[in-house]
Each structure stands twice: as structure tokens, then as C-alpha cells.
């Protein structure tokens, strides 16, 4: 998957406030999510953990534009505090467009049980739920329609919208996982970002030992937090290109027990146990994705594996300190150092815009669907909420320049190596991973044994996802 980063100027305080609203709602649209509404992320907030910049505390609301009968859009992120985006979408048809603001978990629950009514017509959803919607036969394939778009070739991540030779969604916005680190701290001790993760664990230990009030690294370890899965996959994708591969009516598991075991060992075990002075804070085991990001911006850690939303968080969260933006400007983004046997690669997420196959107004639904995901629609959305990366090469990403941190542009190279987990049901395989991560970080299970156990569990579940 070719994920290309981009650039612009004018990241105003008003635009930052869109991100602040997302934090208050429980997550950043487009940040790495948590499954428990801790606000650590976005679309991947799959089961309710992400937030939108408009709905408050996950309460479902709706607004509409236009006149007459029309189209209903269920969305977490295209909220009432993005009036220009909603207006652009409403102008796509002569009738009314109603926006029902809902959390992703509520969209999933209500769509799977009620899609046959024809409502909603269009959905803005997390990619975590793609497999559930396709397997329920509630999505309209749009392959022929997409082929008629004169800007179709510019989409980033179209392969993540494709399953069994059909296109099921249009890409909208995206994010992924890179290595974010304090340049001033590494330079202070004469360190460069190493190629190998094991070498970074040693560097992290030295920082913990010598830098007062700071640990070398932090990772998400809260049980059931979706970000745990995403950080795990970010390093598995250094060794493999896919997790489950479509095979007839089911899937087969691609990684080996060793692939899983190496990541358990190097990412979840070694920062706690490999060095005499831990690279991370043992007392922070169980940290959620939002606390994990905030702790980095507040100067408690020298490095983190995270996404491009950090400047909005640093600027607007009530829980960041007065040094947060300066800490951000002293930060750089690059590829995660590689685990044993790994190459550049990471987890990436592209938000899908989908159509209900039971809609009574498919032509109007298509006009709305493509308005949301058109270059103009994406650009307008990111003007009002600039935390994510546009999923079209004709739309610029300008956060590095507008936040006075050119080294944040490293996310462009990171996204070029991004991989997605495809059309399998994330919720059906997450529990085994969450349980094993807890056992590994507390030293209760050998990490290579954990790799074998996860492989056995996921291989058994492959036909059911």
C-alpha cells in the first residue's frame, strides 16, 4: 500500500480546537484508538474508543442540510462543528442530507441489526469493522462507479477498500504508526536513532538512568485497548506483509509463531526486562493510549510509537503542560527501529466511506459518498480538523510547516511503508492478544511461548473471521 504524506500552512488555533474537541469527546479523529473511550485515537477507536470533534461524550446527535427527502449519513467524525464539510456534502444532491453523529461502536451495533431498513444510506466508519459489514452483506459494491471517477487513481489505500475483486468503500483520511522521539534528548547523550529495536532498548535504558524524571520509552499496555493491537501489528508488519490472507470463504494466517514471538519479546518484554535499568517505566504498566501520548508530550518519555496527531494533542489537551508544544517542536518522526528480521513497515489505517446496499436512493447515496471522499471533500474536512493524513494524493498535508516543525514530515516516509490488516474481523481475534500482552509485560509468560500461543489461537480462528 502506497501511503504518501503531504504538507500546508495555516494550522490555526481554530483548527487546533477541532482536535481539542475530539479529545473531550474521547479521542482524536484519526489517532490511534483505544477500545475503551480513553481518547487515544481515531478510527481505530473501532469499538468506541475514537472520538469525533463534534459529538460530546459519545452522545448521538444529528444535523441536516438541504431540503426535501434525501440521504442519511451515519458518522463519528463529520460532525456539526465542521459546517463547511457538511455543507459541501449537502450540496451534492437536491434533497436533504441528514448527519447522525454516532460513536463507531454504536454505528456497528445498529447497522448490523438494522441496515435492511435502508437507513443509513452512507456510513463513515472505522476500518476495524469492514469485515463485519461485508460478511453481513450490508454493503453495496462500488467497483463500476469508482472506475468512472477521473480522480480514482489518486487514492491512497484503495487496496484496503478491496475484497474479492470488488471495491466496497472510498478512502477518506488516514494515519499510521511511526517512531517519535525527542531530538534534543538523544543529541544530549550523543545517540542517533538506531536501525535495530534492540539497540534502542539499550539507548532507552541509558536515558532512564541518566535523565532526571524521564524514561526512555513508553508503549500502550492497557488491557483491551485497541492501540495495543495496532502497536503490535506495527512491528509484525516489519516481518510480514499481511496478517490474514483471504482463502475461499475464510482466511489463512500468514505470520509464523516466530514472527509473533519476536515482537512480543522485543517490543513488549525487553523494555521492561532486557536491561538492568528498564527502558520504560514498570509502574506505568497498564497505561492507556491517551495517557501514553500525553505523557510523551509532557516530557516524561524520550520516545514513543504513535501517529501524526501529537501537535493537536500537545496544543489543546487540558492534561498537557506548558512545555508540551516545545517538546513537540523538539520531536522528530521516522520509521520504527526494526525488530530482528524486520524491514521498514508499519500499521496504517485508512477510513472508509461506505454505502448501504439496502438504500432506496443509491444514486443520491453515491453522490454523497463521493462528495465526502472527493479531493475537495477531504481537503475541506482537513481544513476543519487537520489531525489526519489525506487519503488522496491531490490533497496536501501541511501540519509540519504550519506547526513550525519540519521534522514532523518524517511521517510522509513512514506512511509510504504502511500496511493494513484487511477485511477480517478485528474484534474476534483481539482478546487472545490482549491477554498474552498482559502476561508478557508482567513476566508471566515467555514471549516466544506467547508467540506460539497467539499463532495457535489465531490459526484456529482464521476460518471464523
C-alpha positions in Angstrom: 0.0 0.0 0.0 1.4 3.3 -1.0 0.7 5.9 1.7 2.1 9.2 0.7 2.4 12.1 3.2 1.9 15.7 2.3 2.1 19.4 3.5 0.4 23.0 4.1 0.5 26.2 6.1 -2.1 27.8 8.4 -2.6 25.3 11.2 -4.5 28.0 13.2 -5.6 27.9 16.8 -9.2 27.5 15.5 -8.2 24.3 13.6 -6.4 23.0 16.7 -9.6 23.4 18.7 -11.2 20.9 16.4 -8.6 18.4 17.8 -9.2 19.6 21.3 -12.9 18.9 20.9 -12.0 15.4 19.8 -10.1 14.9 23.0 -13.0 16.0 25.0 -15.2 13.6 23.2 -13.0 10.7 24.0 -10.5 10.6 21.2 -8.8 12.2 18.3 -10.3 11.6 14.9 -7.5 9.8 13.1 -5.4 9.0 16.1 -4.7 5.5 17.3 -7.6 4.4 19.2 -8.5 2.6 22.3 -11.3 0.2 22.7 -12.4 1.9 25.9 -13.1 5.5 25.0 -9.8 6.7 26.5 -9.5 9.0 23.6 -6.1 7.8 22.4 -7.2 7.6 18.8 -9.4 7.6 16.0 -11.0 5.4 13.5 -9.2 2.6 15.1 -11.2 3.5 18.0 -13.1 0.8 16.4 -15.2 -0.3 19.3 -16.0 3.2 20.7 -12.6 4.4 21.6 -12.1 7.1 19.0 -13.7 10.5 19.1 -15.1 13.0 16.8 -14.5 16.7 17.0 -18.2 17.4 17.4 -20.2 15.0 19.4 -19.8 15.3 23.1 -19.0 12.3 25.2 -20.3 9.9 22.6 -23.9 11.1 22.7 -25.6 10.6 19.3 -26.9 13.7 17.6 -27.9 14.8 14.2 -28.0 17.8 11.9 -29.1 18.3 8.3 -28.8 20.5 5.3 -30.7 20.9 2.0 -34.4 20.4 1.6 -36.9 17.6 0.7 -36.4 13.9 1.0 -32.8 12.7 0.8 -29.9 10.8 2.4 -28.9 9.8 5.9 -25.2 9.7 6.8 -24.1 7.9 10.0 -20.8 9.3 11.1 -18.5 9.8 14.0 -16.2 12.4 12.5 -18.2 14.5 10.1 -19.8 16.5 12.9 -21.7 19.7 13.3 -18.6 21.6 14.2 -17.4 21.0 10.6 -20.1 23.1 8.9 -18.2 23.7 5.7 -17.7 19.9 5.2 -21.4 19.2 5.9 -22.4 22.0 3.5 -20.2 20.6 0.7 -21.8 17.2 1.2 -25.3 18.6 1.4 -24.8 20.5 -1.9 -24.1 17.2 -3.7 -27.8 16.4 -4.0 -31.0 18.4 -4.3 -32.7 16.7 -1.4 -31.8 16.8 2.3 -28.7 15.2 3.8 -29.1 14.3 7.5 -26.0 13.7 9.6 -26.5 11.3 12.5 -23.5 11.7 14.8 -22.7 8.3 16.5 -19.8 6.5 18.0 -18.3 3.8 15.9 -19.4 1.1 18.2 -22.9 2.3 18.1 -22.8 2.5 14.3 -21.6 -1.1 14.2 -24.3 -2.3 16.5 -27.2 -0.5 14.9 -26.1 -1.1 11.3 -25.6 -4.8 11.7 -29.1 -5.2 13.2 -31.0 -2.6 11.2 -29.3 -2.0 7.8 -32.0 -3.8 6.0 -34.4 -0.9 6.7 -32.3 1.1 4.2 -31.1 3.5 6.9 -28.4 4.9 6.8 -27.7 5.3 3.2 -24.0 6.2 3.7 -21.6 5.4 6.6 -18.3 6.9 7.7 -16.7 4.1 9.8 -13.6 2.7 11.2 -11.7 0.1 9.1 -11.8 -2.3 12.0 -15.4 -3.1 11.1 -15.1 -3.6 7.4 -15.1 -7.3 7.6 -18.2 -7.4 9.8 -20.2 -5.2 7.3 -19.1 -7.2 4.2 -19.8 -10.6 5.8 -23.3 -9.4 6.8 -23.9 -8.5 3.2 -25.0 -4.9 4.0 -22.5 -3.1 1.8 -23.0 -2.0 -1.8 -20.0 -2.8 -4.0 -19.0 0.3 -5.9 -16.4 -1.1 -8.3 -18.1 0.1 -11.5 -18.8 3.6 -10.0 -15.2 4.1 -8.9 -13.9 3.3 -12.4 -15.8 6.3 -13.7 -14.1 8.7 -11.3 -11.5 10.8 -13.1 -9.5 11.1 -9.8 -9.7 7.4 -8.8 -6.0 6.7 -9.5 -5.0 9.3 -6.9 -6.5 7.5 -3.9 -4.1 6.2 -1.2 -5.0 2.9 0.2 -7.6 1.8 -2.3 -6.3 -1.7 -1.9 -7.6 -1.6 1.7 -11.1 -1.0 0.3 -11.0 -4.0 -2.0 -12.0 -7.6 -1.1 -12.6 -10.5 -3.5 -12.2 -8.2 -6.6 -14.8 -5.7 -5.5 -14.3 -2.2 -4.1 -16.6 -1.7 -1.0 -15.6 1.9 0.1 -13.9 5.1 -0.9 -10.8 6.1 1.1 -11.2 9.3 3.2 -8.4 10.1 5.7 -5.7 8.0 7.4 -3.0 7.7 9.9 -0.3 5.2 10.9 2.4 4.5 13.4 5.9 6.0 13.4 8.7 6.4 15.8 8.5 9.8 17.5 11.5 10.9 19.6 13.0 13.9 21.4 15.9 15.1 19.2 17.2 17.3 22.0 17.4 14.4 24.4 19.1 11.9 22.1 21.5 14.6 21.0 22.3 15.4 24.6 23.6 11.9 25.1 25.2 11.5 21.7 22.6 9.0 20.4 21.2 8.6 16.9 18.0 6.6 16.1 19.3 3.1 15.6 18.3 0.7 12.8 17.5 -2.1 15.3 14.9 -2.0 18.1 17.2 -4.0 20.4 19.8 -1.2 20.2 17.1 1.4 21.0 16.1 -0.5 24.2 19.7 -0.1 25.3 19.5 3.7 24.5 16.2 3.9 26.3 17.8 2.3 29.4 20.6 4.9 29.4 18.2 7.7 29.1 16.1 6.3 32.0 19.3 6.0 34.1 20.6 9.5 33.4 17.8 11.9 32.6 16.0 13.0 35.7 12.3 12.5 35.6 12.3 10.8 32.2 12.1 7.2 30.9 13.4 6.2 27.5 10.2 4.9 26.0 6.5 4.3 26.6 4.2 1.8 25.0 0.4 1.2 25.3 -0.3 -1.7 27.6 -3.8 -1.2 28.9 -5.8 -4.4 28.6 -8.4 -4.3 25.8 -7.0 -1.1 24.4 -7.2 -1.3 20.6 -3.9 0.6 20.4 -2.2 -2.4 21.9 -3.2 -4.4 18.7 -2.1 -1.6 16.5 1.4 -1.2 18.1 1.8 -5.0 17.9 0.9 -5.0 14.2 3.2 -2.1 13.5 6.2 -4.3 14.3 4.7 -7.6 12.9 4.4 -5.7 9.6 8.2 -5.3 9.6 8.4 -9.0 9.1 5.3 -9.8 7.0 3.1 -8.0 4.5 -0.3 -9.3 5.8 -1.8 -11.0 8.9 -4.7 -13.0 7.4 -5.0 -13.7 3.7 -8.4 -14.3 2.1 -8.8 -18.0 1.2 -12.1 -19.0 -0.3 -14.8 -18.1 2.1 -12.4 -17.7 5.0 -8.8 -16.7 5.8 -5.5 -18.2 6.5 -2.9 -16.9 9.0 0.2 -15.6 7.4 2.8 -14.8 10.2 4.7 -17.6 11.9 4.9 -18.2 15.6 8.4 -16.7 15.4 7.1 -13.5 13.8 4.7 -13.0 16.8 7.3 -14.1 19.4 9.9 -11.7 18.2 7.5 -8.8 18.6 6.3 -10.0 22.0 9.9 -10.2 23.1 11.5 -7.0 21.7 8.5 -4.6 22.0 6.5 -5.8 25.0 9.1 -7.7 27.1 12.5 -6.2 26.6 11.7 -2.6 27.5 10.8 -3.9 31.0 13.3 -6.8 31.5 16.2 -6.7 29.0 18.3 -4.1 30.8 19.3 -3.6 34.4 17.6 -0.2 34.3 14.3 -0.6 32.3 13.9 1.4 29.1 10.3 2.1 30.1 8.5 2.7 33.4 7.4 -0.5 35.1 5.0 1.5 37.2 3.2 2.6 34.0 2.2 -0.9 33.0 -1.5 -0.7 32.0 -1.1 2.8 30.5 -3.9 3.8 28.0 -3.3 5.3 24.6 -4.3 8.8 25.6 -2.2 8.9 28.7 0.7 7.3 26.7 0.6 10.2 24.2 0.1 12.9 26.8 3.0 11.6 28.9 5.3 11.9 26.0 4.2 15.5 25.2 4.7 16.4 28.9 8.3 15.2 28.8 8.0 12.0 30.8 9.4 9.9 27.9 12.1 10.3 25.2 10.3 8.3 22.6 7.0 6.7 21.6 5.5 4.8 18.7 2.5 6.9 17.7 0.8 8.9 14.9 0.7 12.4 13.4 -1.9 13.8 15.8 0.5 14.7 18.6 0.7 18.5 17.8 -3.1 18.9 18.2 -2.9 17.0 21.5 0.0 19.0 22.8 -1.7 22.2 22.0 -5.1 21.6 23.3 -5.5 18.8 25.9 -6.3 20.0 29.4 -3.8 17.4 30.6 -0.7 18.6 28.8 1.7 21.0 30.4 3.1 24.3 29.3 6.2 22.6 27.9 4.1 20.3 25.6 4.3 22.3 22.4 8.0 23.0 22.9 8.5 19.3 23.4 6.6 18.6 20.2 8.8 21.0 18.3 11.9 19.3 19.6 10.5 16.0 18.3 11.0 14.2 15.0 9.1 11.4 13.3 10.8 8.5 11.5 10.4 4.7 11.0 10.2 2.5 14.0 13.6 0.8 14.6 13.3 -2.8 13.3 12.9 -5.9 15.3 15.0 -8.9 14.4 14.4 -10.0 10.8 12.4 -6.9 10.1 12.4 -4.3 7.4 10.7 -0.9 7.2 6.9 -1.4 7.6 4.1 -0.3 9.9 0.4 -0.4 10.7 -1.7 2.1 8.8 -5.3 2.9 8.8 -7.5 4.4 6.1 -11.0 5.5 7.0 -13.7 4.0 4.6 -16.8 5.8 3.3 -19.4 3.1 2.5 -22.9 2.7 1.0 -25.8 0.6 2.5 -26.8 -1.9 -0.2 -30.4 -1.7 1.1 -30.6 2.1 0.4 -33.7 3.1 -1.5 -31.7 6.0 -3.1 -28.4 4.5 -4.3 -27.7 7.2 -6.9 -28.2 10.0 -4.4 -26.2 8.0 -1.8 -23.4 7.6 -4.3 -23.3 11.4 -4.9 -23.0 11.9 -1.1 -20.4 9.1 -0.7 -18.2 10.5 -3.4 -18.6 14.1 -2.2 -17.3 13.1 1.2 -14.3 11.2 -0.3 -13.5 13.5 -3.2 -10.3 15.6 -3.1 -12.5 18.7 -2.3 -14.3 16.8 0.4 -11.2 15.6 2.0 -9.5 18.9 1.8 -12.4 20.7 3.3 -12.6 18.2 6.2 -8.9 18.6 7.0 -9.2 22.4 6.9 -11.7 22.0 9.8 -10.0 19.1 11.5 -6.4 18.7 10.4 -5.2 15.8 12.6 -5.0 13.1 9.9 -3.4 12.4 6.6 -5.5 12.9 3.4 -6.1 9.6 1.5 -5.7 11.3 -1.8 -2.5 12.5 -3.4 -4.2 15.7 -4.7 -4.7 16.9 -1.2 -1.8 18.4 0.7 -0.9 17.6 4.3 0.6 20.8 5.8 1.0 20.1 9.5 4.8 20.2 9.6 5.1 23.7 8.2 2.1 25.1 10.0 3.2 23.8 13.4 6.8 25.0 12.9 8.3 21.5 13.0 9.7 20.4 9.6 11.0 17.2 11.2 7.4 16.0 11.6 7.4 15.5 7.8 9.1 12.2 8.5 5.6 10.7 8.7 5.5 11.0 4.9 8.2 8.3 4.6 6.6 6.3 7.3 3.2 6.2 5.6 4.8 5.0 2.4 5.5 1.7 4.1 2.1 1.4 5.7 0.1 -1.9 5.6 -3.5 -2.6 6.6 -5.0 -5.7 8.2 -7.7 -6.2 5.6 -11.3 -7.4 5.7 -11.1 -9.7 8.8 -13.0 -9.1 12.0 -10.6 -7.5 14.4 -12.9 -7.9 17.4 -12.9 -11.7 17.0 -9.1 -12.1 17.5 -8.1 -9.2 19.8 -8.9 -10.9 23.2 -6.1 -13.5 22.9 -3.6 -10.8 22.1 -4.7 -8.6 24.9 -4.4 -11.4 27.4 -0.9 -12.5 26.2 0.4 -9.0 26.2 -0.5 -8.7 29.9 1.3 -11.9 30.7 4.4 -10.9 28.8 4.7 -7.4 30.3 4.4 -8.8 33.8 6.9 -11.6 33.1 4.4 -14.4 33.5 4.8 -15.9 30.0 7.9 -16.3 27.9 7.5 -14.1 24.9 8.4 -16.8 22.4 5.8 -19.1 24.0 3.3 -16.2 23.8 4.0 -16.1 20.0 3.3 -19.8 19.7 0.1 -19.4 21.7 -1.2 -16.5 19.7 -0.4 -18.3 16.5 -2.3 -21.3 17.6 -5.3 -19.2 18.6 -5.4 -17.1 15.5 -4.9 -20.0 13.2 -7.8 -21.8 14.8 -10.0 -18.6 14.4 -9.0 -17.9 10.8 -12.0 -19.7 9.4 -14.4 -17.7 11.6 -13.2 -14.1 11.0 
